[in-house]
Amino acid sequence: MDLELLNEIDGFVWGPPLLVLLVGTGVFLSLRLGFLQVARLPKALGLIFKAKSQGEGDTSSFRALCTALAATIGTGNIVGVATAVKAGGPGALFWMWVAAFFGMATKYAEGLLAVKYRGVDEHGEIAGGPMFYIENGMGRQWKPLAVFFAAAGVLVAYFGIGTFAQVNSIVDITKLSIGLDPMYTAVILTLAVAAVTIGGLQSIASVASKIVPAMAVIYFVATVGFLLMFIDKVPGAVMEVLRSAFTPTAAAGGFAGASVMLAMRSGVARGVFSNESGLGSAPIVAAAAKTKWPAEQGLVSMTGTFIDTIIICTLTGLTLVVSGLWKGDLNGAALTQAAFMQGYPEAGKIVLMVGLVLFAFTTILGWNYYGERCIVYLAGVKAILPYRIIFIVLVAVGAFLKLEAIWVLADIVNGLMAIPNLIALLALSGVVAAETKLYFKHVEIGDVDEVNGLLPDGPEEVIEQKLEGR
């Protein structure tokens, strides 16, 4: 297919209609849930480590979160932020915050519904995600929509976020930083991915629960250290972000200038791409969490967007604005690397390389699992081994491909994943509100475990009657 045509389709899919639907769903859910992402954020952060991990499930809430973060914290946090600021100016970072703020409510609803409507596959493993809450929550007449989502998920795992984009990022940064031959990179990466993914969710979650906290700490320390070196410039950088979010940014150096609309579109699009709120990927692994309460996993899932965008993307964005290099000719990873080298002349390349490699590697692992759960929904457990083998082969091949058309195609399918998921979130928002009300009512009186299982399927009024009858 013609690359120019694909780019036009990509621009349409990721244009104003989808961005409005993504952010609009977050706004609607925020209002319906009483801005839960503010009022309940302290509890959500506490649950990351204190969730009891009781009830049905294949892994702990913490490991489920780490696996989801493994897939979302990727090159988008380094390369994506750089391209957003380069295209839309510093104001793009503000619109990333806006997308993330409302996206936290979206991610909460996704995690809650994933646990509420999860099932079990032929191997006895938990199976869940948008395809299950579409079919089981909205009704079997909506199964074609669920199939559409699952098919898009497999394609994205195989040909986009899960393989080629991440593999090429690893190959490029290792060659640029330490001159490592792509052949060696391909062999090491393929063996590492094969060793982890053949073991399934338990293996992926185990690795993710170790690498994700480590990589987040490394990157956090490096960026905070940079900002402390240039602490005198940080207040000005923050003011520049706020100013250019609402006023056009003038052309300067290699920066072509940006309107408010361009800053908004760049920030929202890159923010959503980075934290995946509304795309329907994270609830696939959230469904596997050991928890008795859907709302509890919703809270844990919500912290993923907070960590990904409010913390990590913010640190990258402020580093770029403080450096001033966004006004030059550099873009993407090269821009972020040059910024780091202002603070770390000797270690800058290595710090960024380690961050990118870890981010990209764990994204490969996370998306391997997402694609696997989608293929199980479509073809059953017999398709797991063939799926894993093809995935590993594509990782090996991806080190030597520069297939721009496939990347753009993957971006399109990734956007299409969001449509059925957002329809389901809006259709099932009453269930989300009811589950939330029940959970917090009993958190307050201290008998959450005692009343587990009381919540019937149905509208909020039915649940109120059940509560009154106790």
C-alpha positions as CSV (number, residue, x, y, z in Angstrom):
1,M,0.0,0.0,0.0
2,D,1.2,3.5,-0.8
3,L,3.0,5.1,2.1
4,E,1.5,8.5,1.4
5,L,-2.0,7.0,1.5
6,L,-1.2,5.3,4.8
7,N,0.0,8.6,6.3
8,E,-3.3,10.2,5.2
9,I,-5.3,7.4,6.8
10,D,-3.1,7.7,9.9
11,G,-3.7,11.4,10.1
12,F,-7.5,10.8,9.8
13,V,-7.6,8.0,12.5
14,W,-5.5,10.0,14.9
15,G,-7.3,13.2,14.0
16,P,-9.7,15.4,16.0
17,P,-12.6,12.8,16.1
18,L,-10.6,10.1,17.9
19,L,-8.7,12.5,20.1
20,V,-12.0,14.2,21.1
21,L,-13.6,10.7,21.8
22,L,-10.6,9.7,23.9
23,V,-10.4,12.8,26.0
24,G,-14.2,13.2,26.0
25,T,-14.7,9.7,27.5
26,G,-12.2,10.6,30.2
27,V,-14.1,13.8,31.0
28,F,-17.4,12.0,31.1
29,L,-16.1,9.3,33.4
30,S,-14.3,11.9,35.6
31,L,-17.6,13.7,36.1
32,R,-19.6,10.5,36.7
33,L,-17.0,9.3,39.2
34,G,-16.7,12.6,41.1
35,F,-13.1,13.2,39.9
36,L,-12.0,10.0,41.6
37,Q,-8.5,10.4,40.1
38,V,-8.0,13.3,42.6
39,A,-10.0,12.2,45.6
40,R,-8.8,8.6,45.6
41,L,-5.2,9.0,44.2
42,P,-3.6,8.5,47.7
43,K,-5.4,5.3,48.3
44,A,-4.6,4.1,44.7
45,L,-0.9,4.8,45.2
46,G,-1.0,2.9,48.6
47,L,-2.7,-0.1,46.9
48,I,0.3,-0.6,44.6
49,F,2.2,-2.3,47.4
50,K,-0.6,-3.0,49.9
51,A,-3.3,-4.7,47.8
52,K,-4.1,-8.0,49.4
53,S,-3.9,-10.0,46.1
54,Q,-6.7,-12.3,47.3
55,G,-9.4,-13.9,45.2
56,E,-9.3,-15.3,41.7
57,G,-6.4,-14.4,39.3
58,D,-3.1,-15.4,37.9
59,T,-0.8,-12.8,39.4
60,S,-0.6,-10.1,42.1
61,S,-2.0,-6.6,41.5
62,F,1.5,-5.2,41.7
63,R,2.8,-7.6,39.1
64,A,-0.2,-6.9,36.9
65,L,0.6,-3.2,37.1
66,C,4.3,-3.7,36.4
67,T,3.4,-5.8,33.3
68,A,1.0,-3.0,32.1
69,L,3.7,-0.4,32.8
70,A,6.2,-2.5,31.0
71,A,4.1,-2.1,27.8
72,T,3.2,1.6,28.3
73,I,6.5,3.0,29.6
74,G,8.5,2.7,26.4
75,T,10.1,4.8,23.7
76,G,7.1,7.1,23.8
77,N,8.3,8.5,27.2
78,I,11.6,9.5,25.6
79,V,11.1,9.7,21.8
80,G,7.4,10.6,21.9
81,V,7.8,13.5,24.3
82,A,10.7,14.8,22.2
83,T,8.6,14.7,19.0
84,A,5.7,16.3,20.8
85,V,7.7,19.2,22.1
86,K,9.5,19.6,18.8
87,A,6.2,19.7,16.9
88,G,4.0,21.7,19.3
89,G,6.5,23.6,21.5
90,P,6.7,23.4,25.3
91,G,2.9,23.8,25.5
92,A,2.5,20.3,24.2
93,L,3.6,19.1,27.7
94,F,0.7,20.9,29.3
95,W,-1.8,19.1,27.0
96,M,-0.1,15.8,27.8
97,W,-1.0,16.6,31.5
98,V,-4.6,17.3,30.5
99,A,-4.9,14.0,28.5
100,A,-3.3,12.1,31.4
101,F,-5.5,13.7,34.1
102,F,-8.7,12.6,32.3
103,G,-7.1,9.4,31.1
104,M,-6.7,8.3,34.7
105,A,-10.5,8.0,35.0
106,T,-10.5,6.1,31.7
107,K,-7.8,3.7,32.9
108,Y,-9.7,3.2,36.2
109,A,-12.8,2.1,34.3
110,E,-10.8,-0.2,32.1
111,G,-9.2,-2.0,35.0
112,L,-12.5,-2.3,36.9
113,L,-14.4,-3.7,33.9
114,A,-11.5,-6.1,33.1
115,V,-11.9,-7.8,36.5
116,K,-15.7,-7.6,36.5
117,Y,-16.2,-9.5,33.3
118,R,-13.1,-11.7,33.1
119,G,-13.3,-15.4,32.3
120,V,-11.1,-18.5,32.2
121,D,-9.5,-20.1,29.1
122,E,-9.1,-23.8,28.3
123,H,-5.8,-24.0,30.3
124,G,-7.5,-22.6,33.4
125,E,-5.8,-19.2,33.0
126,I,-7.6,-15.9,33.5
127,A,-8.7,-14.3,30.2
128,G,-10.0,-10.8,30.1
129,G,-9.9,-7.3,28.5
130,P,-12.1,-5.2,26.3
131,M,-13.2,-8.2,24.2
132,F,-14.6,-9.8,27.3
133,Y,-16.4,-6.8,28.7
134,I,-17.8,-6.0,25.3
135,E,-19.2,-9.5,24.9
136,N,-20.1,-10.3,28.5
137,G,-21.0,-6.8,29.6
138,M,-22.8,-5.3,26.5
139,G,-24.2,-8.7,25.3
140,R,-23.3,-11.4,22.8
141,Q,-24.9,-9.3,19.9
142,W,-21.8,-7.1,20.3
143,K,-19.3,-9.9,19.7
144,P,-18.3,-8.6,16.2
145,L,-17.0,-5.5,18.0
146,A,-15.0,-7.7,20.4
147,V,-13.6,-9.7,17.5
148,F,-12.6,-6.5,15.8
149,F,-10.7,-5.3,18.9
150,A,-8.9,-8.6,19.4
151,A,-7.8,-8.8,15.7
152,A,-6.4,-5.3,15.9
153,G,-4.6,-6.2,19.1
154,V,-2.8,-9.1,17.4
155,L,-1.8,-7.0,14.5
156,V,-0.4,-4.2,16.7
157,A,1.5,-6.8,18.8
158,Y,3.0,-8.4,15.7
159,F,3.8,-5.5,13.4
160,G,3.9,-2.4,15.5
161,I,4.4,-1.4,19.1
162,G,5.2,-5.0,20.1
163,T,8.1,-5.6,17.8
164,F,9.5,-3.5,15.0
165,A,9.3,0.0,16.6
166,Q,10.9,-1.2,19.9
167,V,13.5,-3.4,18.2
168,N,14.6,-0.7,15.9
169,S,14.9,1.7,18.8
170,I,17.2,-0.7,20.7
171,V,19.3,-1.3,17.6
172,D,19.7,2.4,16.8
173,I,20.5,3.5,20.4
174,T,23.1,0.7,21.0
175,K,24.8,1.4,17.7
176,L,24.8,5.2,18.3
177,S,26.0,5.0,21.9
178,I,28.5,2.1,22.0
179,G,28.8,1.1,18.4
180,L,27.3,-2.4,18.9
181,D,26.7,-4.3,15.6
182,P,23.0,-4.8,14.9
183,M,23.6,-8.5,14.3
184,Y,24.8,-8.9,17.9
185,T,21.9,-6.8,19.2
186,A,19.4,-8.9,17.3
187,V,20.8,-12.2,18.6
188,I,20.9,-11.0,22.3
189,L,17.5,-9.4,22.1
190,T,15.8,-12.4,20.4
191,L,17.3,-14.9,22.9
192,A,16.2,-12.7,25.8
193,V,12.7,-12.2,24.5
194,A,12.3,-16.0,23.8
195,A,13.6,-16.9,27.3
196,V,11.0,-14.7,28.9
197,T,7.9,-15.0,26.7
198,I,7.9,-18.8,26.3
199,G,7.2,-18.9,30.1
200,G,3.9,-17.0,29.6
201,L,2.4,-14.4,32.0
202,Q,4.2,-15.6,35.2
203,S,7.6,-15.3,33.5
204,I,6.7,-11.9,32.0
205,A,5.2,-10.6,35.2
206,S,8.2,-11.8,37.2
207,V,10.7,-10.0,34.9
208,A,8.6,-6.9,34.6
209,S,8.2,-6.6,38.4
210,K,12.0,-6.4,38.7
211,I,12.9,-4.3,35.6
212,V,10.0,-1.8,35.7
213,P,10.8,-0.4,39.2
214,A,14.5,-0.4,38.4
215,M,14.2,1.4,35.1
216,A,11.8,3.9,36.5
217,V,14.2,4.7,39.4
218,I,17.2,5.0,37.0
219,Y,15.4,7.4,34.7
220,F,13.8,9.3,37.6
221,V,17.2,9.8,39.3
222,A,18.9,10.8,36.1
223,T,16.3,13.4,35.1
224,V,15.8,14.8,38.5
225,G,19.6,15.1,38.8
226,F,19.7,17.0,35.5
227,L,16.9,19.4,36.6
228,L,18.7,20.0,39.9
229,M,21.9,21.0,38.0
230,F,19.9,23.6,36.2
231,I,17.4,24.4,39.0
232,D,17.6,28.1,38.2
233,K,16.0,27.5,34.8
234,V,13.2,25.2,36.0
235,P,10.7,27.9,37.0
236,G,11.2,29.6,33.7
237,A,10.7,26.3,31.9
238,V,7.4,25.6,33.8
239,M,6.2,29.1,32.9
240,E,7.1,28.5,29.3
241,V,5.1,25.3,29.2
242,L,2.0,27.1,30.7
243,R,2.4,30.2,28.5
244,S,2.8,28.3,25.2
245,A,-0.1,26.0,26.0
246,F,-2.5,29.0,25.4
247,T,-0.5,31.3,23.1
248,P,1.3,30.5,19.8
249,T,5.1,29.6,20.1
250,A,7.2,31.7,17.8
251,A,9.7,30.2,15.4
252,A,13.2,30.0,16.7
253,G,16.3,28.4,15.3
254,G,15.3,25.0,13.8
255,F,11.8,25.3,15.5
256,A,9.2,26.2,12.9
257,G,6.8,27.7,15.4
258,A,3.5,26.2,16.6
259,S,-0.1,27.3,17.1
260,V,-2.1,26.5,20.2
261,M,-4.1,23.9,18.2
262,L,-0.8,22.2,17.1
263,A,0.5,22.2,20.7
264,M,-2.8,20.7,21.9
265,R,-2.9,18.0,19.2
266,S,0.7,17.1,19.7
267,G,0.4,16.8,23.4
268,V,-2.9,14.9,23.6
269,A,-1.9,12.5,20.8
270,R,1.6,11.7,22.3
271,G,0.2,11.6,25.8
272,V,-2.4,9.0,24.9
273,F,0.1,7.1,22.8
274,S,2.4,7.0,25.8
275,N,0.0,6.0,28.6
276,E,-2.5,4.1,26.4
277,S,-5.5,5.2,28.4
278,G,-8.5,4.3,26.4
279,L,-6.8,2.1,23.9
280,G,-7.8,-1.0,25.7
281,S,-4.4,-2.7,26.1
282,A,-3.8,-2.4,29.8
283,P,-7.1,-4.1,30.9
284,I,-5.9,-7.3,29.2
285,V,-3.4,-7.9,32.0
286,A,-5.4,-6.1,34.7
287,A,-7.9,-8.9,34.3
288,A,-5.3,-11.4,35.6
289,A,-4.8,-9.6,38.9
290,K,-5.7,-11.5,42.1
291,T,-8.4,-9.4,43.6
292,K,-11.9,-9.8,44.9
293,W,-12.9,-6.3,44.0
294,P,-13.0,-4.9,40.4
295,A,-12.8,-1.3,41.8
296,E,-9.6,-2.1,43.7
297,Q,-7.8,-3.2,40.5
298,G,-9.2,-0.1,38.8
299,L,-7.5,2.1,41.3
300,V,-4.2,0.2,40.8
301,S,-4.5,0.4,37.0
302,M,-5.2,4.2,37.3
303,T,-1.7,4.8,38.9
304,G,-0.1,3.5,35.6
305,T,-1.2,6.7,33.8
306,F,0.0,8.8,36.7
307,I,3.4,7.2,36.7
308,D,3.8,7.1,33.0
309,T,2.8,10.6,32.0
310,I,2.5,12.8,35.1
311,I,5.9,11.7,36.4
312,I,8.1,10.2,33.6
313,C,6.9,12.2,30.6
314,T,7.0,15.4,32.7
315,L,10.6,14.8,33.7
316,T,11.6,14.2,30.0
317,G,9.6,17.3,28.9
318,L,11.1,19.6,31.5
319,T,14.6,18.3,30.7
320,L,14.1,19.2,27.0
321,V,12.6,22.7,27.7
322,V,15.4,23.5,30.2
323,S,18.1,22.4,27.7
324,G,16.7,24.8,25.1
325,L,17.7,22.3,22.4
326,W,14.1,21.8,21.3
327,K,14.6,25.0,19.3
328,G,17.4,23.4,17.2
329,D,17.4,20.9,14.4
330,L,17.5,17.7,16.5
331,N,14.4,15.5,17.1
332,G,13.4,12.2,18.7
333,A,16.0,10.2,20.7
334,A,18.9,12.4,19.3
335,L,17.2,15.5,20.9
336,T,16.8,13.8,24.3
337,Q,20.3,12.4,24.2
338,A,21.8,15.8,23.4
339,A,19.8,17.3,26.3
340,F,21.1,14.7,28.7
341,M,24.7,15.3,27.6
342,Q,24.4,18.9,28.8
343,G,24.2,17.6,32.3
344,Y,26.1,14.4,31.9
345,P,28.8,15.0,29.2
346,E,30.4,11.6,29.7
347,A,27.6,9.4,31.0
348,G,24.7,11.0,29.0
349,K,24.8,8.6,26.2
350,I,25.0,5.5,28.4
351,V,22.2,6.8,30.8
352,L,19.8,7.3,27.8
353,M,20.8,4.0,26.2
354,V,20.1,2.0,29.4
355,G,16.8,3.8,29.8
356,L,15.7,3.2,26.2
357,V,16.8,-0.4,26.0
358,L,15.0,-1.3,29.3
359,F,11.9,0.7,28.3
360,A,11.8,-0.9,24.8
361,F,12.5,-4.4,26.0
362,T,9.8,-4.4,28.6
363,T,7.3,-3.0,26.0
364,I,8.1,-6.0,23.8
365,L,7.3,-8.3,26.7
366,G,4.1,-6.5,27.7
367,W,2.7,-6.5,24.1
368,N,3.6,-10.1,23.6
369,Y,1.2,-10.9,26.4
370,Y,-1.5,-8.6,25.0
371,G,-1.3,-10.2,21.6
372,E,-1.4,-13.6,23.1
373,R,-4.6,-13.0,25.0
374,C,-6.2,-11.6,21.9
375,I,-5.2,-14.6,19.8
376,V,-6.6,-16.9,22.5
377,Y,-9.9,-15.1,22.3
378,L,-10.0,-15.5,18.5
379,A,-8.6,-19.0,18.1
380,G,-8.3,-20.7,21.5
381,V,-5.3,-21.9,23.5
382,K,-4.0,-24.1,20.6
383,A,-2.9,-20.8,18.9
384,I,-0.6,-19.8,21.8
385,L,2.6,-21.6,20.8
386,P,2.4,-20.7,17.1
387,Y,1.7,-17.1,18.1
388,R,4.8,-17.0,20.4
389,I,7.1,-18.5,17.7
390,I,5.9,-16.0,15.1
391,F,6.4,-13.2,17.6
392,I,10.0,-14.2,18.4
393,V,10.8,-14.5,14.7
394,L,9.4,-11.0,14.1
395,V,11.6,-9.7,16.9
396,A,14.7,-11.2,15.2
397,V,13.7,-9.9,11.8
398,G,12.8,-6.4,13.1
399,A,16.4,-5.6,13.8
400,F,17.1,-5.4,10.1
401,L,13.9,-3.8,8.8
402,K,13.1,-0.1,8.1
403,L,9.5,-0.6,7.1
404,E,7.9,2.8,7.5
405,A,4.7,1.6,5.9
406,I,4.3,-1.2,8.6
407,W,4.9,1.3,11.4
408,V,2.3,3.7,10.0
409,L,-0.1,0.7,9.5
410,A,0.5,-0.4,13.1
411,D,-0.3,3.2,14.3
412,I,-3.6,3.1,12.4
413,V,-4.6,-0.3,13.9
414,N,-3.6,0.9,17.3
415,G,-5.9,3.8,16.9
416,L,-8.7,1.5,15.7
417,M,-8.3,-0.6,18.9
418,A,-9.5,2.4,20.9
419,I,-12.9,2.7,19.1
420,P,-14.6,-0.5,20.4
421,N,-13.0,0.0,23.8
422,L,-14.4,3.5,24.2
423,I,-17.8,2.4,23.1
424,A,-17.8,-0.2,25.8
425,L,-16.6,2.2,28.5
426,L,-19.4,4.6,27.7
427,A,-22.0,1.9,27.5
428,L,-20.9,0.3,30.8
429,S,-20.3,3.5,32.7
430,G,-23.3,2.8,34.9
431,V,-21.7,-0.5,36.0
432,V,-18.4,1.3,36.7
433,A,-20.2,3.9,38.9
434,A,-22.2,1.3,40.8
435,E,-19.1,-0.9,41.5
436,T,-17.3,2.2,42.7
437,K,-20.0,3.2,45.0
438,L,-20.3,-0.2,46.6
439,Y,-16.5,-0.6,47.1
440,F,-16.0,2.7,48.8
441,K,-19.1,2.4,50.9
442,H,-17.7,-0.7,52.4
443,V,-14.1,0.6,52.6
444,E,-15.5,3.3,54.9
445,I,-17.2,0.8,57.2
446,G,-14.4,-1.7,57.1
447,D,-16.2,-4.9,55.8
448,V,-15.0,-5.0,52.2
449,D,-14.2,-8.7,52.3
450,E,-17.4,-9.6,54.1
451,V,-19.7,-8.2,51.4
452,N,-17.7,-9.4,48.4
453,G,-20.0,-10.9,45.8
454,L,-23.0,-8.9,46.8
455,L,-23.0,-6.7,43.7
456,P,-25.4,-8.0,41.0
457,D,-25.1,-7.2,37.3
458,G,-27.4,-4.4,36.5
459,P,-28.0,-0.7,36.9
460,E,-27.1,1.4,39.9
461,E,-30.7,1.4,41.2
462,V,-30.5,-2.4,41.6
463,I,-27.3,-2.1,43.7
464,E,-28.8,0.5,45.9
465,Q,-31.8,-1.8,46.6
466,K,-29.3,-4.6,47.4
467,L,-27.5,-2.4,49.8
468,E,-30.6,-1.2,51.5
469,G,-31.7,-4.8,52.0
470,R,-28.7,-5.6,54.1
